[in-house]
Amino acid sequence: MTDQPQGLFDAIDLLLRAVDDNTLLPAPSERVRLREAAGLTEAAVAQALGVRVQSIQAWEAGRAEPKSQRLEAYRKLLDGLAHRFPTSSRPSASTTDARPEGAAAPAPEAGAAGPADTVGATSEAESPQQPGPEPSLNAPESAAPQPQPQTRRLLSAAELPPTAYRPDGLVVQGEPEPCIRCGVVTPFKATDGRSLHPGAMCQPSVTPSPTTATPQTTPAAPSTPAVPARPSPTPARIPSRPQRRAQSSARAQSETNNLIVQAVHEELERAEGDADAALQALVKRAIPDVMRLFEETRATARYQYTAYPSLPDILHKPSKREPDQIWEARPNFHHPHYSLKAPGDVQVTALDANAAYLSALKCWLPIGKLEHHAGSDGVDPKRSGVHLITPAPWSHPHLPDPLGDREEPGALWITDATLRLLLRLSGPKYGLIEAPTVHESWTSGATENFLDALRKVLAAARDTALAQDDSITEGYVKAMYSKFISTMGESIHNREIQRPDWMHIIHSQAYANLWGKAYKAHQAGLEVIAMMGTDELHVAGDWRQVFTEGRGLTQMKIKHSDAKASGEYTVGQVAR
């Protein structure tokens, strides 16, 4: 007999180890119960196992599993806690199986789900027939018994086969099929080959609430048997085009959000629950991942775009170290009547606008090739691009200049976002400035919703991460939208989109949004002390009467820095 190659036995050992690693740990909810029953905090368990608190949270939420020595140590901890704090409501094997031979199984209690309620249960021919309600004496003979509503429940963790893992630690994938637990299509597999979401990635199941039919008495049937009227078919209600579009958008948003959840899960598995290592890996893959999300959100879109359009010279960098000719109007404003060096007691709060670039994705972007227009012919609400203008002077020292702090006066190239802001401020509603003089433009037909689907997906994922205190997903989402914007110009890291005009417009939109917040504060009676970058606004006064405090996209929070740990400081007035 010839010796079998050692590789066969190594492969079998890997399979057995994968089975052991995923069947001997209790369910995530049981892990939480055991730790809380023992009065242990997440920090105490993390310190004992030599991991971060985020790793314990990921293990208890089912987003990741420990590996190697940490798996053995975590299993030993849970086994010890299970002996000390057993589940009182769990029936023992002796009470369940202690029935005389041939005795019938006890009937399930009211409201309990029977074997036919589980996914993958026996067929209808194999399931025992349940007696239905007795027919009413006054009911017509033609009335057929109504089928009883069936409820559907999720299989518990103990009833599910373990998820299969490859030798490299990744979840085994195959042909997408409905998950045996939640029914949502997934490529992940269990050890028996059936489809199964790993960890906590299952979608919640909607259990229909059975309706109780109220018996109604009917008059006695006539001597001549009545022929039951055939019910007229109810025409199916066809959803309108906006409804279909909304349904398609919601379905696409759910699918793309699953891509974010899946990526986080994969990197946590690969990093063995190490939150820092998983986040670093997610940041590295942020560019290709966000481009995949972008393509998914554009699948049913009405507008097309050109990845490599021909652009005018003003949008090309003369060299790697020299910028192009577009002025984005980045602010660097400091109120001339207040100074940190002057003695005084004016209390100032540094505020931070949340996810400024993510909010700026909703802006007017040119779709096609940019076309040249002389004079103001290229200025149109339905077009966007870049414009050469001569601005009017700004004479409001208590407010930031909407063009930022320029060192050289005269004509300059600005984006459509900046021009729209200047035109609004020159209108009758504001009346703060004269309209600029437009000399020439490079514009194209535009839409404000081109990146809105991507913005909504990333914003929803960010909101969910904040609600769940999931710093990994939050950092991953931030890396995706920031890198998506910064690499859509002339960048070697993203060859799929080269639209420097988009990048400049989005940056300018973020600055314009921040200017709007400064104007809102000024109108409410606050003193605008400083405005810098895309998200930093310093005000004096009760800012909570103007802005809602929080981390949402429309909210503001106190900005903390090394120089001002509390986000608050004092300034003094200078001579005017």
Beta strands, then each sheet from edge to edge (+ up, - down):
strand 1: 173-178
strand 2: 185-188
strand 3: 326-327
strand 4: 332-334
strand 5: 338-339
strand 6: 346-353
strand 7: 365-366
strand 8: 371-374
strand 9: 383-390
strand 10: 412-415
strand 11: 437-447
strand 12: 527-532
strand 13: 536-540
strand 14: 556-558
strand 15: 568-573
sheet 1: 1+ 2-
sheet 2: 3+ 10+ 9- 11+ 7-
sheet 3: 3+ 10+ 9- 11+ 8-
sheet 4: 4+ 12- 13+ 6- 14+
sheet 5: 4+ 12- 13+ 6- 15+ 5-
end
